[in-house]
């Protein structure tokens, strides 16, 4: 299965969204349109046991990760954090994505929540995507 963008971002027109269609649903994310092919290869090659995503936002990238893991028959837990709650998170949770609305960092970003540390350190490979509001400190 290859996911291709149905809408590419165009920063010259101030459009940072890229979208793909899956099962008659359009999913959009705030990523470059080449992210789909690159991340699909990464997931298929690495075969992670867990994915931690910081910055769920509109959820398109998170849904993409879940779709790729499912199609690759991977037993992969996906845990995604954001500090703002959106109505569509319920649908993501129903699909098997663990979406949590909380800040996992302390005020100066020098510590991360113990649950997150334990999640990352479970046996097998973990991929961490830092895509929240403060990427450098994350």
Helices and strands as residue ranges (DSSP letters): G 11-13, E 18-22, E 25-29, H 35-46, E 50-54, H 60-71, E 77-82, H 89-94, E 98-101, H 114-120, E 126-130
